[in-house]
Structure formats: C-alpha cells, structure tokens
Amino acid sequence: MEELIPLIFIVMSIGIGMLALWLDYRRKQFLHQERMESLRQGITPPDWLAEAEKKAKKTPAEKAKGFFIAGGILLAIGIWMVVSMFWMGMGYVAFWTGAPGFVGLALIAAGFIIRSGSKGQDSFDE
C-alpha cells in the first residue's frame, strides 16, 4: 500500500492540472455559445474579451504585492521547518529543510526589484 502513495501523488497532480484546463475550456465554450445566441437574437454582445484583458492587466505595484505575499508565506514556512528540525534534534538537516525560506527570500527580493524599477510608471508598456 505504501508503494502506491507516490503513484497516487503523480496521478492526482496531473489530474488536477487537467481538470483546471478542462474547466477553462468549458468556461470559454459557454461564453462562446452565449455570444452566438445573443448574435442570433440580434443583440450586440458585450466585448468580454477586452474587458477580461483590462481586468487581468496588473500594475507593477500589484505584481510586487503578489511577490511579497508569496515570499512571506514561503519564508515563514522555511523558518518554521528549520526551527522544528532543531527542536526535534535534527539540526544536521535544518539547512535543507529551509529551502522554501530561501525561495521566499528570492521572491521578496524580486518584489523589491519590480517595485523599485516601476517608480513613476503605470505599466511596463511605456
């Protein structure tokens, strides 16, 4: 039974990714059907694609905020893992269990770089 755990992990990981792709496909298919039906009835449908692109466009400050949040979470997880390894008397693996903390520090640094590089700019397009 214990040999099945990695297999189940791999199958579920791929399955969740496939489910996300399928749900996105179904959403787009539904929006297309809705648009075609409104055109058949003579109604001009709203341009949902342009509206979605406007909503999806983030300013550099918003992007940096996402980096800070993800980096803070990973840094906290890394610190927690290192402290717990020392607490359990396994200090020899504490450095390796702190890997998420190092990734979190890198994300926080990237957030500062994005934020400092965008002073006075509203978007990267300018």
C-alpha positions as CSV (number, residue, x, y, z in Angstrom):
1,M,0.0,0.0,0.0
2,E,2.8,2.4,0.8
3,E,4.2,2.0,-2.7
4,L,1.1,3.5,-4.1
5,I,1.5,6.9,-2.4
6,P,3.9,8.3,-5.0
7,L,1.8,7.0,-7.8
8,I,-1.3,8.5,-6.4
9,F,0.5,11.8,-5.9
10,I,1.6,11.9,-9.5
11,V,-1.8,10.9,-10.9
12,M,-3.6,13.4,-8.7
13,S,-1.1,16.2,-9.7
14,I,-1.7,15.6,-13.4
15,G,-5.4,15.1,-12.8
16,I,-5.8,18.5,-11.1
17,G,-3.9,20.2,-13.9
18,M,-6.1,18.5,-16.5
19,L,-9.3,19.5,-14.5
20,A,-8.2,23.1,-14.5
21,L,-7.6,23.1,-18.3
22,W,-10.9,21.4,-18.9
23,L,-12.8,23.8,-16.7
24,D,-11.2,26.8,-18.5
25,Y,-12.2,25.2,-21.9
26,R,-15.8,24.7,-20.7
27,R,-16.0,28.3,-19.5
28,K,-14.8,29.6,-22.9
29,Q,-17.1,27.3,-24.7
30,F,-20.1,28.5,-22.6
31,L,-19.1,32.2,-23.3
32,H,-18.9,31.4,-27.0
33,Q,-22.3,29.8,-27.0
34,E,-23.8,32.7,-25.1
35,R,-22.3,35.1,-27.6
36,M,-23.5,33.2,-30.6
37,E,-27.1,33.0,-29.1
38,S,-27.2,36.7,-28.5
39,L,-26.0,37.4,-32.1
40,R,-28.7,35.1,-33.4
41,Q,-31.3,37.2,-31.4
42,G,-29.9,40.4,-32.8
43,I,-28.4,41.6,-29.6
44,T,-24.9,43.1,-29.7
45,P,-23.0,41.2,-27.0
46,P,-20.5,42.9,-24.8
47,D,-16.9,42.5,-25.7
48,W,-16.0,40.3,-22.7
49,L,-12.5,39.5,-24.1
50,A,-11.4,43.2,-24.0
51,E,-12.9,43.6,-20.5
52,A,-11.2,40.4,-19.2
53,E,-7.8,41.7,-20.6
54,K,-8.3,45.0,-18.9
55,K,-9.0,43.3,-15.6
56,A,-6.1,40.9,-16.0
57,K,-3.6,43.7,-16.6
58,K,-1.8,44.4,-13.3
59,T,0.3,47.4,-12.4
60,P,3.9,46.7,-11.3
61,A,2.9,47.6,-7.7
62,E,0.2,44.9,-7.8
63,K,2.6,42.4,-9.2
64,A,5.2,43.2,-6.5
65,K,2.4,42.8,-3.9
66,G,1.9,39.2,-5.1
67,F,5.6,38.5,-4.9
68,F,5.7,39.9,-1.3
69,I,2.8,37.8,-0.2
70,A,4.1,34.5,-1.7
71,G,7.6,35.3,-0.5
72,G,6.4,36.0,3.0
73,I,4.4,32.7,3.2
74,L,7.4,30.7,1.9
75,L,9.8,32.5,4.2
76,A,7.5,31.7,7.2
77,I,7.3,28.0,6.1
78,G,11.0,27.8,5.8
79,I,11.6,29.4,9.2
80,W,9.1,27.1,10.8
81,M,10.7,24.0,9.2
82,V,14.2,25.0,10.4
83,V,13.0,25.7,13.9
84,S,11.1,22.4,14.0
85,M,14.1,20.5,12.8
86,F,16.3,22.0,15.5
87,W,13.5,21.4,18.1
88,M,13.4,17.7,17.1
89,G,17.2,17.4,17.4
90,M,17.8,17.1,13.7
91,G,19.9,20.2,13.2
92,Y,22.0,18.5,10.5
93,V,19.1,18.6,8.1
94,A,17.8,22.1,9.1
95,F,19.7,23.8,6.3
96,W,18.0,21.7,3.7
97,T,14.5,22.0,5.2
98,G,14.9,25.8,5.0
99,A,14.8,25.7,1.2
100,P,11.3,27.2,1.0
101,G,12.6,30.1,3.1
102,F,15.4,30.8,0.6
103,V,12.8,30.8,-2.3
104,G,10.7,33.1,-0.2
105,L,13.7,35.5,0.2
106,A,14.2,35.4,-3.5
107,L,10.6,36.3,-4.2
108,I,10.7,39.1,-1.7
109,A,13.9,40.4,-3.4
110,A,12.2,40.1,-6.8
111,G,9.2,42.1,-5.4
112,F,11.6,44.9,-4.3
113,I,13.2,44.9,-7.7
114,I,9.9,45.1,-9.5
115,R,8.6,47.8,-7.2
116,S,11.8,49.9,-7.4
117,G,12.0,49.5,-11.2
118,S,8.5,50.9,-11.7
119,K,8.7,54.1,-9.7
120,G,6.7,56.7,-11.6
121,Q,5.4,54.2,-14.2
122,D,1.9,52.9,-14.5
123,S,2.9,49.9,-16.7
124,F,5.8,48.2,-18.4
125,D,4.5,49.2,-21.8
126,E,5.7,52.8,-21.5
